């Protein structure tokens, strides 16, 4: 299964796209929330991500056969943390919507 993580500004550009940037990340379920941990490269502008932390849009795209599943993860409490020493960005998402985008095309 192919998987890519995309972190964007709600109405603007893309901060991270693991299909292009090849960054290591994990998504862990912890009961009522999901913890997304992304190891950043020096090229990622963490200051922009932290500046817009209340307006982030985080999606996982999982490819199964010829179908892509989109999992939209979003935060209610806007928990975004950055460990500078380890270059580790952690986002806590309390909600999740999973769907197949081609089922909604017009």
Buried (B, 14 or more C-beta within 10 A) or exposed (E): EEBBBBBBBEEEEEBBBBEEBEBEBEBEEEEEBBBBBBBBEEEBEBEEBEEBBEEBBBBBBBEEEEEBBBBBBBBEEEBBEBEEEEBBBBBBBEEBEEEEEEEEEE
